[in-house]
Amino acid sequence: MEFDYDEELVQIVIQPRRFWEPLAADLAQKSREAGHSRSKASVMGDLKRLHKQSNGGIPDDGHRVATATLSEVWQSDELMFCHDGRFWEWSGRVWMTRSWEQVDSSISAVAEGMHASLDLERFTFDSVVQQASKLLRKMVTQHGDPLGIDAKPPSVLNLLNGELDMETMEFHEGHRKESYMTRAVDVAFDPKAEAPVFQQALIEMMGGDREMARHLEELLSIVVSPRKLFPAFLLFVGDGSNGKTKLSEIMIKFLGSAARCAPISSLTVNQFSLGVLLGKIAFVDDDLDHGAPFPIATVKKISEPKRLGSEAKRGAQFDFWCEVTPMVLANDFPPVRDTSFGFERRAYVVRFDETFYLPHQIAEAAEKLDVDPATLRVADEQLPAKLEAEMSGILNVLIAARQRVVDRGGLDEPLRGKLARQEWREAADSVLAFVRSEMVQKPDARIKMTTFRERYTDWCKENKYEPKSTRKITAALRHAGYRITTPQGSQYLKGYQFKITLEADKMEARRARNRRVVADAVARKANGSKSTNNPT
């Protein structure tokens, strides 16, 4: 059979493009054997030109499939392709992301139903689906930023039964596509609902401290606010059976798709990581992994309302406005390197120090602790169900708490909260940890800072801390309230001395006392000898 280059070219161009290169190499070889001088590159060029010329056949089927998909799966205004490189679908309540794979799957399903009417003699099924996917994307591509991805979000909570503006308290019943809401909270608005069980549970979790319970309400109101009042991240610390996990579980149910629940370390994995925060108002890590470094720089970044950059899979880089409050649960204080003012002004620490026992655990726990069983707190096994029944009331409690914060112009943090944050800061700061471990107060003592740094550096190496520079050592001490003086150009830490120095002083004092005792004994013995030899 006579070699027909053009026919061979047509047979290749209808194949998926991933097969073109090896087939082009084969065709170039056949062409040379037939006496034609064609390279693989020239065959690839011919394929691209033919594909462009014959593309009129594919769009006929591809356009029909794309149009059918829009009419059968979505209405034309219920699917958008936006500048973040992702598809967005109207769910009837909120705009939600749809992956390329999900959209292509819908196209394939529609194309399967049209299989008999497709021109599959010239073009493969995959080619038609691929072309339909490209055309559908063009058909629903939106110019500008209709979803407000790169803008500050409205102060509106998208609830089960409508939209509530938390600043004006105006409520619009039902949901509107044109509101372009990308986040939703799984709670219905009922202005008369109350939450007595929730409020009492907070009081008990705080050991009866009503001021801390009030403060905790206000912290949670920041979490649920779609527009943040100030930078903040929450750290709930305490051993097990103290209520913090139950509280986080009810908040996760409350927030629904508006919360991202994952390890905090997942935000630093790759260039796509931060993009998961788009459309969220909270990030919850309900079981901090102490084996992984705590990404304090990332937590500081996302806890402040600001524009962030990310990248979409199969898409381009994009910017989005981040309004997220991180909420982290831990059994103990996580180690961090940054203990700056920026760290302190964002961190709100709540210690959960109470222990709740199931009824069958009371007797054993009382015996083990040697206490009266009546003094132990009993866990309410029905608490999760009771709290879930109070969701609308919890919303009202948090709305009122948020208004208190607005009226006051900020949080009124109890001393207990401030001490918890200070405890974390001191546990995390290598300079302060060194002072606690190796030094004691002595009003009239002073230590030269060059000596302090030498001892501090050695201690850091022994205890696996990263030592700070001289400037940062001084700054850390001053920020914590320690007194640094500079007589005659040399810096000194006033009012402290090293424990080992104190022990040496004590030992020297004991030696001096022993020497005086021995000297006194010798003197008495000598005096006794003189008295015996002295004749009367």
C-alpha positions as CSV (number, residue, x, y, z in Angstrom):
1,M,0.0,0.0,0.0
2,E,1.3,3.4,-1.0
3,F,2.5,5.5,2.0
4,D,0.0,8.4,2.5
5,Y,1.5,11.0,4.9
6,D,-1.6,13.1,5.2
7,E,-3.8,10.1,6.1
8,E,-1.3,9.0,8.7
9,L,-1.3,12.6,10.1
10,V,-5.1,12.6,10.4
11,Q,-4.9,9.3,12.3
12,I,-2.5,10.8,14.8
13,V,-4.3,14.2,15.3
14,I,-7.5,12.5,16.6
15,Q,-5.5,10.9,19.4
16,P,-5.1,12.5,22.8
17,R,-2.1,14.9,22.6
18,R,-0.1,12.9,25.1
19,F,0.4,10.3,22.4
20,W,1.5,12.7,19.7
21,E,5.2,12.7,20.3
22,P,5.9,8.9,20.0
23,L,3.5,8.6,17.1
24,A,5.2,11.6,15.4
25,A,8.6,9.9,15.8
26,D,7.2,6.8,14.1
27,L,5.7,8.8,11.3
28,A,8.9,10.7,10.7
29,Q,10.7,7.3,10.4
30,K,8.1,6.0,8.0
31,S,8.4,9.2,6.0
32,R,12.2,8.8,5.7
33,E,11.8,5.2,4.6
34,A,9.4,6.3,1.9
35,G,12.0,8.8,0.6
36,H,10.7,11.9,2.3
37,S,12.9,14.0,4.5
38,R,10.8,14.8,7.6
39,S,12.0,15.2,11.2
40,K,10.0,14.5,14.3
41,A,9.8,18.3,14.9
42,S,8.4,19.0,11.4
43,V,5.7,16.2,11.9
44,M,4.8,17.8,15.3
45,G,4.4,21.2,13.5
46,D,2.1,19.6,10.9
47,L,0.0,18.0,13.6
48,K,-0.5,21.3,15.4
49,R,-1.5,23.1,12.2
50,L,-3.9,20.3,11.2
51,H,-5.4,20.2,14.7
52,K,-6.0,24.0,14.4
53,Q,-7.5,23.7,11.0
54,S,-9.7,20.7,11.8
55,N,-10.8,22.0,15.2
56,G,-14.1,22.9,13.7
57,G,-15.3,19.3,14.0
58,I,-14.6,18.9,17.7
59,P,-16.3,22.1,18.9
60,D,-19.5,20.9,17.3
61,D,-19.6,17.9,19.6
62,G,-17.7,19.6,22.4
63,H,-20.0,22.6,22.3
64,R,-23.1,20.4,22.4
65,V,-21.7,18.5,25.4
66,A,-20.7,21.6,27.3
67,T,-24.1,23.3,26.7
68,A,-25.9,20.1,27.7
69,T,-23.9,19.9,30.9
70,L,-24.7,23.4,31.9
71,S,-28.4,22.9,31.3
72,E,-28.6,19.4,32.9
73,V,-26.2,19.8,35.8
74,W,-26.1,23.6,36.4
75,Q,-28.0,26.6,35.4
76,S,-25.9,29.1,33.4
77,D,-25.6,31.4,36.5
78,E,-24.9,28.6,39.0
79,L,-21.4,27.8,37.9
80,M,-18.5,30.2,37.7
81,F,-14.8,29.9,36.9
82,C,-13.0,32.7,38.9
83,H,-9.6,34.3,39.0
84,D,-8.4,31.9,41.7
85,G,-8.3,29.1,39.1
86,R,-11.3,27.2,40.5
87,F,-14.9,26.4,39.7
88,W,-17.5,27.7,42.1
89,E,-21.0,26.2,42.3
90,W,-24.1,27.7,43.8
91,S,-25.5,25.1,46.3
92,G,-28.8,26.9,47.0
93,R,-27.3,28.5,50.1
94,V,-23.6,29.2,49.5
95,W,-21.0,29.3,46.7
96,M,-18.8,26.2,47.0
97,T,-15.6,25.2,45.2
98,R,-15.7,22.4,42.7
99,S,-12.5,20.7,41.6
100,W,-11.6,20.3,37.9
101,E,-12.0,16.5,38.4
102,Q,-15.6,16.9,39.7
103,V,-16.5,19.2,36.7
104,D,-14.9,16.8,34.2
105,S,-16.8,13.9,35.8
106,S,-20.1,15.7,35.2
107,I,-19.1,16.4,31.6
108,S,-18.2,12.8,31.0
109,A,-21.5,11.6,32.5
110,V,-23.4,13.9,30.1
111,A,-21.3,12.9,27.2
112,E,-22.0,9.2,27.9
113,G,-25.7,10.0,27.6
114,M,-25.0,11.6,24.2
115,H,-22.7,8.8,23.0
116,A,-24.8,7.8,20.0
117,S,-24.9,11.3,18.6
118,L,-21.2,12.0,18.9
119,D,-18.9,11.9,15.8
120,L,-16.6,9.2,17.2
121,E,-15.3,8.1,13.9
122,R,-13.1,11.1,13.5
123,F,-12.7,12.1,17.2
124,T,-12.2,10.0,20.4
125,F,-14.6,10.3,23.3
126,D,-11.8,11.7,25.4
127,S,-11.1,14.4,22.9
128,V,-14.7,15.5,22.9
129,V,-14.8,15.6,26.7
130,Q,-11.5,17.5,26.8
131,Q,-12.8,20.1,24.4
132,A,-16.2,20.3,26.2
133,S,-14.3,21.0,29.4
134,K,-12.3,23.8,27.8
135,L,-15.4,25.3,26.3
136,L,-17.5,25.0,29.5
137,R,-14.7,26.8,31.4
138,K,-14.8,29.7,28.8
139,M,-18.5,29.8,29.0
140,V,-18.6,30.3,32.8
141,T,-15.4,32.4,33.3
142,Q,-16.1,35.5,35.2
143,H,-14.2,38.7,34.8
144,G,-13.4,40.8,37.9
145,D,-14.0,39.4,41.3
146,P,-17.7,38.7,41.8
147,L,-17.2,36.5,44.9
148,G,-15.0,39.1,46.6
149,I,-12.2,36.7,47.0
150,D,-9.6,39.5,47.1
151,A,-11.7,41.9,49.2
152,K,-12.7,42.2,52.8
153,P,-15.7,40.0,53.5
154,P,-19.1,41.5,54.6
155,S,-19.9,41.3,58.3
156,V,-22.7,38.8,57.4
157,L,-23.2,35.4,58.8
158,N,-24.7,33.0,56.3
159,L,-27.1,30.9,58.5
160,L,-29.4,28.0,57.8
161,N,-32.5,30.2,57.5
162,G,-31.0,33.4,56.1
163,E,-28.3,36.1,56.3
164,L,-27.5,38.1,59.5
165,D,-25.5,41.2,59.5
166,M,-23.6,41.2,62.8
167,E,-23.0,44.9,62.7
168,T,-26.5,46.2,62.0
169,M,-28.3,43.0,63.2
170,E,-30.4,43.1,60.1
171,F,-31.7,39.7,59.1
172,H,-32.6,38.7,55.5
173,E,-34.6,35.5,55.4
174,G,-33.6,33.0,52.7
175,H,-30.4,32.9,50.6
176,R,-29.5,34.9,47.4
177,K,-27.0,34.0,44.7
178,E,-26.2,37.7,44.2
179,S,-25.0,37.9,47.9
180,Y,-22.0,35.8,46.7
181,M,-21.5,34.2,50.1
182,T,-18.6,31.7,50.2
183,R,-19.0,30.7,53.8
184,A,-21.9,29.2,55.8
185,V,-22.6,28.5,59.4
186,D,-24.8,25.5,60.4
187,V,-27.0,27.4,62.8
188,A,-30.5,28.9,62.4
189,F,-31.2,32.4,63.7
190,D,-33.9,32.7,66.4
191,P,-33.6,35.9,68.3
192,K,-35.5,34.5,71.3
193,A,-33.3,31.4,71.8
194,E,-31.3,31.0,74.9
195,A,-28.4,28.7,76.0
196,P,-28.3,28.2,79.8
197,V,-26.6,24.8,79.5
198,F,-23.8,26.3,77.3
199,Q,-23.2,29.2,79.7
200,Q,-23.2,27.0,82.8
201,A,-20.9,24.5,81.1
202,L,-18.4,27.4,80.4
203,I,-18.5,28.4,84.1
204,E,-17.8,24.8,85.2
205,M,-15.0,24.4,82.7
206,M,-13.4,27.5,84.2
207,G,-13.8,26.1,87.8
208,G,-16.6,28.5,88.8
209,D,-14.7,31.6,87.6
210,R,-17.5,33.6,86.0
211,E,-15.1,36.3,84.7
212,M,-13.1,33.7,82.8
213,A,-16.4,32.2,81.5
214,R,-17.4,35.7,80.3
215,H,-14.0,36.1,78.7
216,L,-14.3,32.7,77.0
217,E,-17.6,33.7,75.5
218,E,-16.0,36.8,74.0
219,L,-13.1,34.8,72.6
220,L,-15.5,32.4,70.9
221,S,-17.5,35.4,69.5
222,I,-14.3,36.4,67.7
223,V,-14.0,33.0,66.2
224,V,-17.5,33.1,64.7
225,S,-17.3,36.7,63.5
226,P,-17.0,36.8,59.7
227,R,-15.1,40.1,59.9
228,K,-12.5,40.1,62.7
229,L,-12.2,43.0,65.1
230,F,-8.5,42.5,65.8
231,P,-5.7,39.9,65.3
232,A,-6.1,36.9,67.5
233,F,-5.4,33.3,67.9
234,L,-6.6,31.1,70.7
235,L,-4.7,28.4,72.6
236,F,-6.7,26.1,74.9
237,V,-4.4,24.2,77.2
238,G,-5.0,21.3,79.6
239,D,-4.8,17.6,80.2
240,G,-7.7,15.3,79.2
241,S,-11.3,15.2,80.6
242,N,-11.4,19.0,81.1
243,G,-14.1,20.1,78.7
244,K,-11.9,21.7,76.0
245,T,-12.5,19.0,73.4
246,K,-16.2,19.0,74.0
247,L,-16.2,22.8,73.5
248,S,-14.2,22.5,70.3
249,E,-16.5,19.8,69.0
250,I,-19.6,21.9,69.5
251,M,-17.9,24.9,67.9
252,I,-16.9,22.8,64.9
253,K,-20.5,21.7,64.4
254,F,-21.6,25.3,64.9
255,L,-19.2,26.6,62.2
256,G,-19.9,23.8,59.7
257,S,-18.1,24.4,56.4
258,A,-16.9,27.8,57.6
259,A,-14.2,26.1,59.7
260,R,-11.1,24.2,58.5
261,C,-10.2,21.4,60.8
262,A,-6.6,20.1,60.3
263,P,-3.2,20.0,62.0
264,I,-1.8,23.5,62.2
265,S,1.4,22.2,60.5
266,S,-0.6,21.4,57.3
267,L,-0.6,25.1,56.5
268,T,3.2,25.0,55.7
269,V,3.3,21.9,53.4
270,N,3.4,23.5,50.0
271,Q,2.3,26.4,47.8
272,F,-1.3,25.2,47.8
273,S,-1.6,25.0,51.6
274,L,-2.9,28.5,52.5
275,G,-5.5,28.3,49.8
276,V,-7.7,26.1,52.0
277,L,-8.5,29.1,54.2
278,L,-10.4,30.8,51.4
279,G,-14.1,30.8,52.5
280,K,-13.2,30.1,56.1
281,I,-13.6,32.1,59.3
282,A,-11.8,29.6,61.7
283,F,-9.0,27.2,61.6
284,V,-9.2,24.5,64.3
285,D,-6.4,22.1,65.4
286,D,-8.1,20.0,68.1
287,D,-5.1,17.9,69.0
288,L,-1.8,19.7,68.6
289,D,1.2,17.5,67.6
290,H,4.0,18.4,70.0
291,G,6.4,16.4,67.8
292,A,6.0,18.9,64.9
293,P,7.4,22.4,65.1
294,F,4.7,25.0,66.0
295,P,4.5,27.3,62.9
296,I,4.2,30.5,64.9
297,A,5.1,32.7,61.9
298,T,2.3,31.2,59.8
299,V,-0.1,31.4,62.8
300,K,0.7,35.1,63.2
301,K,0.2,35.7,59.5
302,I,-3.2,34.1,59.2
303,S,-4.5,35.5,62.5
304,E,-4.4,39.0,61.2
305,P,-6.9,40.1,58.6
306,K,-4.9,40.6,55.4
307,R,-4.4,39.7,51.8
308,L,-2.5,36.4,51.3
309,G,-1.2,34.6,48.2
310,S,-1.7,31.0,47.3
311,E,-1.8,28.8,44.2
312,A,-4.6,26.6,42.8
313,K,-4.0,23.1,41.5
314,R,-4.1,23.2,37.7
315,G,-4.5,27.0,38.2
316,A,-2.5,30.1,38.5
317,Q,-1.3,32.0,41.6
318,F,-4.0,34.1,43.2
319,D,-4.5,36.5,46.1
320,F,-7.4,36.2,48.6
321,W,-8.5,38.1,51.7
322,C,-7.9,36.0,54.8
323,E,-10.2,36.6,57.9
324,V,-9.5,33.5,60.0
325,T,-9.1,32.9,63.8
326,P,-6.9,29.9,64.6
327,M,-8.0,27.9,67.6
328,V,-5.5,25.3,68.9
329,L,-6.0,22.7,71.6
330,A,-3.0,21.3,73.4
331,N,-2.2,19.2,76.5
332,D,0.7,21.5,77.3
333,F,2.3,24.7,76.0
334,P,3.8,24.2,72.5
335,P,7.5,25.3,72.2
336,V,7.9,28.4,70.0
337,R,10.9,30.5,69.0
338,D,9.1,33.8,68.6
339,T,8.1,35.5,71.9
340,S,7.9,39.0,70.6
341,F,5.3,41.7,71.2
342,G,3.6,40.6,67.9
343,F,3.3,37.1,69.4
344,E,1.9,38.4,72.7
345,R,-0.7,40.8,71.3
346,R,-2.3,38.0,69.3
347,A,-2.1,35.1,71.7
348,Y,-5.1,34.5,74.0
349,V,-4.4,31.5,76.3
350,V,-7.1,29.7,78.3
351,R,-6.2,27.0,80.8
352,F,-8.7,24.2,81.3
353,D,-7.6,22.9,84.8
354,E,-10.8,21.2,85.9
355,T,-11.2,17.4,85.6
356,F,-14.6,15.9,84.9
357,Y,-15.2,12.3,85.9
358,L,-17.8,9.9,84.6
359,P,-20.2,8.7,87.3
360,H,-18.6,5.2,87.5
361,Q,-15.1,6.8,87.9
362,I,-15.9,9.0,91.0
363,A,-15.3,6.4,93.7
364,E,-12.0,5.2,92.3
365,A,-10.8,8.8,91.6
366,A,-11.7,10.0,95.1
367,E,-9.8,7.1,96.7
368,K,-6.8,7.7,94.5
369,L,-6.8,11.5,95.2
370,D,-7.8,11.0,98.9
371,V,-10.6,13.5,98.7
372,D,-14.3,13.6,99.4
373,P,-16.2,12.2,96.3
374,A,-18.6,15.2,96.6
375,T,-15.8,17.6,95.7
376,L,-15.2,16.0,92.3
377,R,-16.9,17.3,89.1
378,V,-19.2,14.8,87.4
379,A,-19.2,14.8,83.6
380,D,-22.6,15.1,81.9
381,E,-22.7,12.3,79.3
382,Q,-25.6,14.1,77.6
383,L,-23.8,17.4,77.3
384,P,-23.0,17.2,73.6
385,A,-26.7,16.5,72.8
386,K,-27.9,19.3,75.1
387,L,-25.4,21.8,73.5
388,E,-26.4,20.8,70.0
389,A,-30.1,21.5,70.9
390,E,-29.0,25.0,72.0
391,M,-27.2,26.0,68.8
392,S,-29.5,29.0,68.1
393,G,-29.1,30.1,71.7
394,I,-25.4,29.8,71.6
395,L,-25.4,32.1,68.5
396,N,-27.3,34.7,70.6
397,V,-24.9,34.4,73.5
398,L,-21.9,34.9,71.1
399,I,-23.6,37.9,69.4
400,A,-24.1,39.5,72.8
401,A,-20.5,38.7,73.7
402,R,-19.2,40.3,70.5
403,Q,-21.3,43.4,71.1
404,R,-19.6,43.7,74.6
405,V,-16.2,43.6,72.9
406,V,-17.3,46.3,70.4
407,D,-18.8,48.6,73.0
408,R,-15.7,48.2,75.2
409,G,-13.3,48.7,72.3
410,G,-11.6,45.4,73.0
411,L,-11.3,42.4,75.3
412,D,-11.2,42.8,79.1
413,E,-8.9,39.9,79.8
414,P,-8.9,38.6,83.4
415,L,-5.7,38.3,85.3
416,R,-5.9,34.5,85.0
417,G,-5.8,34.8,81.2
418,K,-2.8,37.2,81.3
419,L,-0.9,34.9,83.7
420,A,-1.6,31.9,81.4
421,R,-0.1,33.8,78.4
422,Q,2.9,34.9,80.5
423,E,3.4,31.3,81.6
424,W,3.5,30.2,77.9
425,R,5.8,33.0,77.0
426,E,8.2,32.1,79.8
427,A,8.1,28.4,79.0
428,A,8.9,29.2,75.4
429,D,11.6,31.9,75.8
430,S,15.1,30.4,76.2
431,V,16.3,33.5,78.1
432,L,13.5,33.4,80.7
433,A,13.8,29.6,81.0
434,F,17.5,30.0,81.7
435,V,16.8,32.6,84.4
436,R,14.2,30.3,86.1
437,S,16.5,27.3,85.9
438,E,19.8,28.8,86.9
439,M,19.3,32.0,88.9
440,V,17.8,33.3,92.1
441,Q,16.9,36.7,93.3
442,K,19.3,38.6,95.6
443,P,18.5,42.3,96.0
444,D,22.1,43.5,96.3
445,A,23.5,41.2,93.6
446,R,24.4,42.0,90.0
447,I,25.8,39.9,87.1
448,K,27.7,41.3,84.1
449,M,25.9,40.6,80.9
450,T,28.9,39.2,79.2
451,T,29.1,36.5,81.9
452,F,25.3,36.0,81.6
453,R,25.6,35.4,77.9
454,E,28.5,32.8,78.3
455,R,26.6,30.8,80.9
456,Y,23.3,31.2,78.9
457,T,24.9,29.9,75.7
458,D,26.3,26.8,77.4
459,W,23.0,26.1,79.0
460,C,21.2,26.4,75.6
461,K,23.5,23.8,74.1
462,E,22.9,21.4,77.0
463,N,19.1,21.9,76.8
464,K,18.7,22.0,73.0
465,Y,17.6,25.6,72.7
466,E,18.7,28.0,70.0
467,P,20.7,30.7,71.8
468,K,19.7,34.3,71.1
469,S,22.0,37.2,70.2
470,T,23.2,39.7,72.9
471,R,20.7,42.3,71.7
472,K,17.8,39.8,71.8
473,I,18.9,38.6,75.3
474,T,18.8,42.1,76.6
475,A,15.5,42.8,74.9
476,A,13.9,39.7,76.3
477,L,15.0,40.5,79.9
478,R,13.8,44.1,79.7
479,H,10.4,43.1,78.1
480,A,9.9,40.6,81.0
481,G,10.5,43.3,83.6
482,Y,14.1,42.5,84.6
483,R,16.4,45.5,85.4
484,I,19.4,46.1,83.2
485,T,21.9,48.8,84.2
486,T,24.9,50.3,82.4
487,P,27.4,51.7,84.9
488,Q,30.7,52.8,83.2
489,G,29.7,51.4,79.9
490,S,29.2,47.7,80.9
491,Q,25.7,46.1,81.2
492,Y,24.6,44.3,84.4
493,L,21.5,42.3,85.4
494,K,20.5,43.7,88.8
495,G,19.0,41.7,91.6
496,Y,19.9,38.2,90.5
497,Q,22.8,35.8,90.9
498,F,23.5,32.3,89.7
499,K,22.4,29.4,91.9
500,I,25.8,27.8,91.6
501,T,27.3,31.0,93.0
502,L,24.8,31.0,95.8
503,E,25.7,27.4,96.7
504,A,29.4,28.3,96.6
505,D,28.7,31.2,98.9
506,K,26.8,28.9,101.3
507,M,29.6,26.3,101.2
508,E,32.2,29.0,101.9
509,A,30.1,30.3,104.8
510,R,29.9,26.8,106.2
511,R,33.6,26.4,105.9
512,A,34.2,29.8,107.6
513,R,31.8,28.8,110.4
514,N,33.6,25.4,110.7
515,R,37.0,27.2,110.9
516,R,35.6,29.5,113.6
517,V,34.3,26.5,115.6
518,V,37.6,24.8,115.4
519,A,39.5,28.0,116.3
520,D,37.2,28.5,119.3
521,A,37.7,24.8,120.4
522,V,41.5,25.2,120.1
523,A,41.3,28.4,122.0
524,R,39.2,26.9,124.8
525,K,41.5,23.9,125.0
526,A,44.6,26.1,125.2
527,N,42.9,28.2,127.9
528,G,42.0,25.1,129.8
529,S,45.6,23.8,129.8
530,K,46.9,27.1,131.2
531,S,44.4,27.0,134.0
532,T,45.5,23.5,135.0
533,N,49.2,24.4,135.1
534,N,48.6,27.6,137.0
535,P,49.3,27.0,140.7
536,T,46.7,28.4,143.2
